[in-house]
Amino acid sequence: MVIDLTRDSDSDEQQHQPQKTIHSFFSNLPHRSPSSSNQLKRKNRGSEDTSVSSHRFSPAVNGSANHNNYNYSNKSSSTNASKKPFPAPEQEPLISNGPTPSPETQQQKAISVVIPSPSQQLRREILNSEWTRVDTSFKLTGISEKYYPTDAYEKRAQKGAYPARKIKKDYNNRSNIPLEIGQTGPSPILTAQPYTTVHQQLAKSFLRKLSKIQGPPVTLARGDERMLTDFAANFEFINTYKIRKGVQPVPESFNGGCDCGPGCDPRRCTCLSEEEHSDDKIVPYRAATDKPGLMVLTPDFMKRTSMIYECSSRCGCRRKCWNSVVQKGRTVRLEIFHTGDRGFGLRSPDPIRRGQFIDCYLGEVIPKKTADVREDLAASTHGHSYLFGLDFLIDDDDIYVVDGQKLGSPARFMNHSCNPNCRMLPVSRTHGDERLYDLAFFSLRSIPANTELTFDYNPGAVRTNSTASGSGVGGGAKGQKEKIDPSAVKCLCGEKNCRGQLWPNQRKGTK
Ligand SMILES: C[S@@+](CC[C@H](N)C(=O)[O-])C[C@H]1O[C@@H](n2cnc3c(N)ncnc32)[C@H](O)[C@@H]1O
């Protein structure tokens, strides 16, 4: 017995093409389509398994899946179906046994409920409807997550657990700094800056500082940047003295000058000092033999310990004069490098001629009293001393001292040697100020490129018969044999004539 649940079929269609239409309808429901390869089976009462074929759909009374299928397939004719209740399963056992039963089969006990093919009209609608077409972007909607899990739960949970952050970007307040969860890295404050980055920044800053130095380039040796990490942040290069409180430069009107005109005559220029027992001028410079445009110290002057008086701003020749070597500035390139055992040192990538001006020692100019305090502090902290006494012409407690520790020039990196290749000479460009002058370094001999530049920090210790006084870093005791002080800075110059120490520790003056 066949029960038409829909009453929506025309009998001819139902007879001839029931399977085709139903199949195409379900084939677009991959989750529900009872494909032939996956037939639903249930045990018939008192007989073998009975298959429910793909084109014949029976409403099951004891299977939720089949129940669902039934409702689904009758969607379009639910009104009619609701008018005709299902037969009670207890009265008539269900048999699904292949194609539409023949009249003979009707005589059997079972009742087959066949879902008929849709009417032509319905079929047209189904075929024309969008969702029957094969569409790879087709997505199921409205289906229970119980059977078809989606990630909607996770999405909802994420939204609920971590609502969108609305934090004022006030990173000065540490509590406002977001702690990112589930992202690539921690929040900014927890991000450790790699050492290289910090170091690179300091090296960059140091190079910027180097570039501010006037004259030929001053560079930092390759590979030694890392050593400068601490130093770079606390040091500035300067191009002139920094006059500090308590230092009074003599007014310009007190300065002297010559009236030689555009070109000074070395035999009569009044700027030049005279020999002690004659009117002969002491001429400090001459042209280099291999480079006439370059002025170097005369061999005679190199033997002296005397101040160089260059022409001043009050001279008629101004700076074009041959007698203004130091004022014209540095002519050699310099390189700061790490010595390994004596901290940083200085060298030049250029060969340097004998008597050639190299650089001036610069720094803060402070009164001696201030220098004494700074020196005590330095001794108790880092041990390095950058104090250079301006005590060449006067010998009292009223002198000025140059401190190159925090502000200075490349010459600040020159180390001590007991067999130096450079020396410091005092140079006056004012003639009127006995307490303020330049500390200029000249080479004592020809220096090949890339040789460390050194000078004697305590020249007075060896010049025991000298009549002139000298000063150095830490000061040298005039005309005295240096005694070894076990607490003094040990000299590491490595020269054969090494005196063993930089200067005696009991030094309190700046000489
Ligand atoms: C004017 S600084 C020279 C630059 C210093 N090396 C630096 O790294 O800044 C003087 C200091 O360098 C060190 N120094 C210079 N010459 C030295 C030497 N021959 N032996 C041992 N230490 C020396 C001493 O610590 C001294 O106080």
The ligand as an SDF file (V2000), in Angstrom:
LIG
                    3D

 27 29  0  0  0  0  0  0  0  0999 V2000
   94.5110   61.1840   29.5720 C   0  0  0  0  0  0  0  0  0  0  0  0
   93.9890   59.5460   29.8770 S   0  0  0  0  0  0  0  0  0  0  0  0
   94.4530   58.7220   28.4520 C   0  0  0  0  0  0  0  0  0  0  0  0
   93.2910   58.0340   27.8020 C   0  0  0  0  0  0  0  0  0  0  0  0
   92.8300   56.8440   28.5350 C   0  0  0  0  0  0  0  0  0  0  0  0
   93.6410   55.6910   28.1870 N   0  0  0  0  0  0  0  0  0  0  0  0
   91.3790   56.5490   28.2500 C   0  0  0  0  0  0  0  0  0  0  0  0
   91.0180   55.4160   27.9190 O   0  0  0  0  0  0  0  0  0  0  0  0
   90.5840   57.4590   28.3850 O   0  0  0  0  0  0  0  0  0  0  0  0
   95.1710   59.1120   31.1110 C   0  0  0  0  0  0  0  0  0  0  0  0
   94.9060   57.7790   31.7420 C   0  0  0  0  0  0  0  0  0  0  0  0
   95.2200   56.7330   30.8590 O   0  0  0  0  0  0  0  0  0  0  0  0
   95.8780   55.6590   31.5520 C   0  0  0  0  0  0  0  0  0  0  0  0
   97.2230   55.5380   31.0010 N   0  0  0  0  0  0  0  0  0  0  0  0
   97.7950   56.3550   30.1290 C   0  0  0  0  0  0  0  0  0  0  0  0
   99.0290   55.9500   29.8280 N   0  0  0  0  0  0  0  0  0  0  0  0
   99.2630   54.8370   30.5350 C   0  0  0  0  0  0  0  0  0  0  0  0
  100.3830   53.9710   30.6680 C   0  0  0  0  0  0  0  0  0  0  0  0
  101.5280   54.1530   30.0030 N   0  0  0  0  0  0  0  0  0  0  0  0
  100.2780   52.9420   31.5160 N   0  0  0  0  0  0  0  0  0  0  0  0
   99.1550   52.7370   32.1890 C   0  0  0  0  0  0  0  0  0  0  0  0
   98.0570   53.5130   32.1080 N   0  0  0  0  0  0  0  0  0  0  0  0
   98.1210   54.5630   31.2860 C   0  0  0  0  0  0  0  0  0  0  0  0
   95.9170   56.0510   32.9930 C   0  0  0  0  0  0  0  0  0  0  0  0
   94.8270   55.5070   33.6550 O   0  0  0  0  0  0  0  0  0  0  0  0
   95.7570   57.5350   32.9480 C   0  0  0  0  0  0  0  0  0  0  0  0
   95.1620   58.0710   34.1030 O   0  0  0  0  0  0  0  0  0  0  0  0
  1  2  1  0
  2  3  1  0
  2 10  1  0
  3  4  1  0
  4  5  1  0
  5  6  1  0
  5  7  1  0
  7  8  2  0
  7  9  1  0
 10 11  1  0
 11 12  1  0
 11 26  1  0
 12 13  1  0
 13 14  1  0
 13 24  1  0
 14 15  1  0
 14 23  1  0
 15 16  2  0
 16 17  1  0
 17 18  1  0
 17 23  2  0
 18 19  1  0
 18 20  2  0
 20 21  1  0
 21 22  2  0
 22 23  1  0
 24 25  1  0
 24 26  1  0
 26 27  1  0
M  CHG  2   2   1   9  -1
M  END
$$$$
